Structure formats: structure tokens, C-alpha cells
Amino acid sequence: MRPGGNRGWLLRLVIAFSFAQGAVSMARPAVSYRALALGADERAIGVIAGVYALLPLFVAVPLGRRTDHGRCAPLLPVGVVLIAAGCALSGIAGSLAAMAAWSGVMGLGHLCFVIGAQSIVARQSAPHEQDRNFGHFTIGASLGQLVGPIAAGALIGGQDMAGTSAFALLVAGAGAAVAVTSLWRIERPVTPKSAAVQGDRVPVHRILRTRGVPAGIFTSLAVLSATDILTAYLPVVGEHRGIAPPVIGLLLSLRAAATIACRLVMTPMLRLLGRRALLTTTCLAGALLCAGIALPVPVWALGVMLGALGFCLGVGQPLSMTTVVQAAPEDARSTALALRLTGNRLGQVAAPAAAGLVAGVAGTAAPFVMLGALLLIASGLGLRPAAHPGGARACRTEHGSSAPEHERR
């Protein structure tokens, strides 16, 4: 499909991502509540949350290599099947070890889906459309993050926490399966390039040394770690502060709604501030808000902070995608996106584990201070200008104007 052509594929991709992400966002707090009901402590919750990201660490780059010159669409149904299986089997698991294993399967499915979907957006969007299309694409994730926690909060509670959380996980698995209905004809068949046309693969170390790529990866890691630990640890904070699961679900959904609002106004914000200033400002504000969650504030104040935090976190993911895509060599963009996802998964392994240790030593609110420090570092990295293979084009697209026709992919 020609870049910049019919955007029906983007709408179908957003719908599919909404269901897939909604299932994951419903399952993550349900896993935490079910683990608590089975006797897990803060450290065990951190380990289970980390295993979600562990399996994907070993397959992200090979999958990215596969999509650089081939079709991405087959990854999408595979990802949906793994997400559905991981959710449902977590619901019937009878031990913490089994729950951790199926959480890993869920994470692997999410990775497959996201690598395939991001590669489609990168390849089928003209350079001047990438900020907008990645922003619209991530609205699907935010819609899922909005609905998922509300559904989890509505189903989980009462005396039988283990039973209600298990039921929520089974419902999440069924919801993930619905995503398959939106996957048809997202990507038209393409003729694979011959080995001669493809040329040699760009080494990973060369991609990682490209200025702009490491900053984009770290920014994405910090933003996703904040979202992930909020999802996994806000239920724990709620248990300690006496906040009921339905209220926690509403708070998480409020954050997601604010993220959607942010992405709907992404284009005018970019036009006003530019990519670097917008990333720096939102990461700095996010750092302060994350640290504020550690304070023993009333529920209404917590809701205000989570809403503002959700708006700030809405910027990092789509703009880090565009930063990495435009900085990376043209024939290694899917691999660069996969490296970005590898960084995300490293953060999802290390951050919850570190959060579990910090929570065990300094209390359940302390991990949010740690997240504030990560976002503070990301705001500093956002000040550095990125170098791009097409320097003039990068400068133009950075400030929202279109690239010349001959530079469009």
C-alpha cells in the first residue's frame, strides 16, 4: 500500500489494538489481585509483573528483523491468540509460579501484536504523517487502558477475591479474541524483496549508536515503566490506603482517558512547541506527578494527579516511535522499533522488580518516587537534538511541516 494512501487500515488497526490492549489492561490488575488472594506479597507482585516482560526480551529483535523486509500482518493474529491464552490460563492457574508463566505468555503475545502493528504504521505512513498516525495508533492502546481497568474493577471484589479475579481474567481472554475480527485486510500483500535488493542487515550496534535512537528508547522505557507500575501497584496502594477495587479501576481509567485526550490534540501541541520541547516538558511534569502519588493524599487529589499524569504520559510513546523511526537507517526501521520494544521490556522486567524491592523496604508508595527519577532523566535526554539519516527532512518533520514528495517512502 502506498504511504499516505487509504487509512482504512489504520482504523482497523486502532480497533484491534483497543481490544487487545483492553484485555491486557484488564488482566494486569486482575493478576495482581488474584496473586494477592493466593498469598503473594509486594515482592512477589513485582516478580510476576516482571515475568510479563521477560519472554519478549529474547524475541523482539528477531521479530523486528523479520518485519523489515516482509509482511507484518501475520504477527497480529498470533499475538491475539497468545494474549487470549495467557489471560484465560492465568485465571485457572492455581499457583503463583503458574500465574507468572502465563503472564509471560500474555506479554509475548502483546509484543508480537505491537511489533507487527508498529511496523505497519511506520511503513505505510509518509514521514510527515508519522507523528499523527503513531498518535492515532496509540489511541487504540489508550482506549484499551480506559476500558480494561473499569471492567476489572467492576468484576473483582467481595469476599471471594480469588474467584472474582479469576473470572475477570477469563473475560479478558474472551475480549482479546474479539480483536481478530478487525484484523482482516489491514495490510495488502507485498512482494518480498530479493536478497540482492535487501542488502546486508544493519548491525544492531550501528542502530544503537545512531544519535536520537538511545534517547527515544530510554524515553519510551521511562514512560512505559510509569504506566506499567501504575497498573500493577496502584491496587497495592489501594489495599494499604483502604481504596476499593472499583475506585482503583476508575482511577486507572481516568489516567487512560487523559492519555486519549492528549493524543487527540497531539498535532496542535507539536505545531506549537515542536517534538523535543513537548517531550521534555511532559516528562518533567510527569516526574513531579509520579513523585506526588507517593504522598498520602485524599482520593480526589489522587484522581487529579493521575489525570494530569495520564495527559503527560500520552506524549512519550508516539513521539518516541517517530524519533526512533526517523533516526534509524531506512532499511532497519522495524528492527529499530523492535529495539525500542526491547528497551520497554527491559524496563518492564527491571522496574517492577526494583519497585518490589523498594516497596518492601520503604513502603508501597516509594516505587512512584523511583518512576519520577526515571522521567526526570528522560526529560533531560529530550533536550538533546537528534541526528537523522536525512538531516534536512528530520528538521522539517520535527516542526510539523511536510517532507518533499521524493523523500516519502
N, C-alpha and C positions, 0 to 999 in steps of 0.2 A: 504494500500500500504506500502511495506517495506521501512523504511527510507533509503534514498540514492539510491532508485531504479530509474525507468524511469522518466526522467524530463520533459516529455511532458506536465504534469500537470502544471509545473512551467511556461513554455512558454505561455500556455493558460491563466494562471492567470495574467501574465505580460500584455498580450494583453487586457484582460478585464479591468484590473486596469488602463491601458492607456486611454481607452475610458471613464471610469467612472471619473477618475481624470481630464481628459481633459474637460469634461462637467462642473465639479465643478470649475476648474481654469478659464474657460471661463465665468461662471456665476458670480463668486465673483466680479471681476471688473465691469461687466455689471450691477450688482445690485447697486454698488456704483454710477455709472454714472446715472442710472435710478433714484436713490434716490436723487441725486443732482438736476436732472432735475425736480423732483417733489417738490423741495424746502427744502431738508434736509441740515443741517449744519454739521460741523465736529462731534459734539456730537451725532447727530442722526445717522451718518455713523457708529460711534463706537458702538452704541446700536444695530443696525441691524447686524453688523458683530458679535457681542457677542451672539445674539439670535441664530445664526447658530450653536453655540456650546451648547446652554442651554438645549434643549431637550435630547441630548445624555447623559448628566450628570446623568440622572436618570435611564438609562437602560444599561449602559456599563457593570457594574459588573454582573447583572443577565444574560446578554448575554454571558459573559465570563464563568460563571458557567455552562451554558447550553452546551457550546462547549468543556468543559474539558473532558467529557466522551461521547459526542455524535457527530453527524455529523455537519460539519461547512458549507457544500456547500449550504443548503437551505437559509442561510443568504445572499448569494451573489445575487441571482435574486431579493430578497426582497429589498436589498439595491439599486440595479439599478432602480427598479420601483419608489422608493421614491426619488432618485436623479432626475430622469426624471420629475416626477410630480412637485417637488419643483422648478426646473428650469423653466418649462413651465408656471406654475401658478404665479411665480414671474413676468413673462413677461406680464401677463394680469392683474396683481393687480393694483388697482387704488389709493391706499393709502400707506403711509409709514408703518402703522400697519400691513396691509395685506402682504406687502413685507417682513417684519420682520418674520411673521408667516410662510410663505412659505420658507424663508431662513432657519428656524428651521427644517422644514421637509427635506430640502436638506441635512442639517447636520446630521439628524437622519439616512438617507439613506447611507450617506458616512460612518458613524460609523458602521452600520450593515455590509456593504461590507468589511471594513477593519478588523473588529474583526474576521469575518469568514475567510478571506484570510490569515491573520497573523497566526491564529491557524493552518491552513492547512500547512503553511510553517514550523512552529515550530514542528508539529507532524511528518511530512514526511521528515524532514532533519536530518541526523546524526549530533551529536554535532560538529564534525569538519567541517561540511558543512554549519553551521548556518550563520556565518558571510557572506560567499559568497552568499548563497541563499537569505538571507534577503537583501543583497546589490542588487542582480539581481531583486528581487521582487520590491524594491523601485525604480528601473529604470522605471517601469511602471508609478509610480506617477510622476517622473521627465519628462517623455515623455508627459504626460498629461499637466503638468505645462509649458512645452515648447510650445505646440501647442495651448492650450487654450487661453492664453493672446494674441497671434498673431491673432487668429481668432476673438477675441473680438475687438481688435484694428482695424481690417480690416472692421468690420461691424458697429462700433459705430463712430459717428461723424456727422459733418454738423450742420444745424440749428435745425433739429428735433432730439435732443439728447434723448428725452423720447421715441420716436418711434424706433430709431435705436437700443437703448439698449434693448428695449422690444423684437425686432426681434432677437437680439443676444441671449437672454435668451431662446427663443423658439428653436433656432438652437441648443443650449446647451442641451436642453431636448431631442431632437432627437438624438444627439450624444451619450448621456448616454444610450439610448435604444439599441444602436448598441452593447454595451458590452454584452448583453445577448447571442449573437451568439458565444461567446468564452467560455461560462460557462459550456458547456456540458462535462461530464466525467472528470472534474477537480479532483474530489475525488471519489474513489471507495467506494461502500457500505462497512460499517464495522458493526460488531455485537456489539451492545451496551453492556457494562459491566453490570453485575447484581449489585444490591445494595450492596450485600455482598462483591463483588470484589472491587467495587468503594471505600468502606470505608467512613469515615466521611469526610465532606468537610473541607479543611484547612481554618481556620478563616482568615478574611481579615487582622485583626491587626497583625497576625503572619507573613503574607506575607510582610506587610509593614515594619515590624521590621527586616526583613532579610537584612543584610548588603549588599549593592550593589543595592537593589531594589529602595530605595528612590533616590539615586543618578541617576540611569538610568531614573526614572520617571521625575526628575527635568530637566535633560539634554534634554530629549525629549520635555518637555514643553517649554524650552527656545528656542530650535531650531525651533519648530513648530510655536511658537509665532512670531519669527522673519519672517518666511516665510509668515505667515498669515497677519501680519500687513504690510509687504511689498506689498502684493497683494491688500489689502484694502486701504492703504494710499498713495501708490505711485501715483494713479490717482489724489488724492487731492493735493499732492505736485506738480504734473504736471500742474494742473489748476492754482496754485499760481505762478509757475515759467514760465508759458506760453509754456509748452511742450505738443504737440498734442497727442491725444489718441493713434494713430498708433505707435508713438515713445515710449510711455509708454508700450504698448503691446510688442514691440521689446525688451525693457529693461528687462521686466519681463521674457520674453522667453530666453534672454541671461543668466539670473540667472539660469533658469532651465536647459539650455544646459550645463552650467558649473557643475551643480549638477550631470547630467548624466556622464560627463567626469570623475568626482570624483569617482563615483561608478563603472565605468569600470576599474579603476586602484586601487580599494579598496584592493584587495588581496596583490599586491606587497607593498602597503603602510603599511598594517598590518604586513607583514613579516619584513619590515624594522624597524618600530617603536614600534609595539605592540598596543593593543587596548587602554590602558589608556593614553599613550603618544600622540597617534593620536587624541583622543578625546580632551585632554587638549589643545594641540597646535591649533587645528582648532577652538575650542570655543573661545580661547583668540584672535586669528586673526579675527574671526567673530565679536567679541565685538568691536574691533578697527574700523573695516569696517562699522559696523552699525552706530557708532557714526560719522564716516566720511560723511555718507549720509546727515546728518543734515547741513553740510556746503554748502554754495551757489556755488557749483562747476559747470563748464560747462557740457553739456550733455555727451560729450565723456569721461570725467573723471568719471561721474556718471556711465556710462556703464562699465568702467574698474573696479570700486569698486563693482558693482553688480555682475560682472563675478567672481571676486575673492571671494566675499561673497557667491555666489552660490556654489563654489567649497568647501568652508569651511563648509557650512551648509549640504552638501551632506553626511558628515560623521556621523552626530549625530543620525539620525533616525535609520538606520540599526544597528549600533553598540549599541544603547540603547535597541533595541529589543533583541539582543543577550545577553546583560548584564542582562536584566530582566529575560529572559528565563532560563539562566544558574544559576542565583542566586536563583530563586524561587523553592519551593518544586516541585518534578516531577509531582505530581498529581494535581497541581494548576497552571500550566503554562499559560493556556488560561485565567484564572482569573487574573494572574499577568499582562499579556498583556492588559487585559481589564482595570486594574487599571492604567496602563501606558496611555491608551487612555483616561481614566477619567481625569488624570492629564493634558493631552493635551487639553481636552475640558474645564477644569477649566482655563487653560491659554488662550484659545480662547474666554472665557467669560470675564475674568478679564482684559487681556491685551488690547483688543480693547476698552473696557470701560475706562480703565486707559489712553489709548492713546488718546481717545476722550477728556478726561478732560485735559490732558497735552497739547494737541493741541489747545484747546480752550483758555488756559491760556498763553502758551509760544510759540505758533506757530505750523505750520503743520510739521516742521522738528523735533520738540522735542521728539515725540514718538520713534524715532530711537536711541536717546541717552538712553532712557529707555531700549530698547532692548539690547543695548550694555552692560548695567549693568547686565541684566539677563544672558547674555552669559558669562560675566566675572565671575559671581558666579558659573555657570556651569563648567567653566574651573578649578576652584578651587576644586569642587567636584570630577572632573575627576582624580585628583591626588590621591584620597583615594583608596586603594586596596579593592576589593570586596571579600566577603566570599561566597562560593558556597556550596550547599549540597554535591557535590563530589569535595572536595577541590583539589585533585591531578589532576583530569580531568580538572577543571577550569583553573588551572595553565598551563596545556599543551595547551588547546584550546586558551587561552589568547594570546599565542605567535605563534599560527598558526599551530602547529603540531596536528596530528590526535589523537583521543581518541582510547583506546583499543576497540576491536570488542565487548567484552562483555558489554561495557558501552554504546553502541549505542542503541537508542530507537527503 
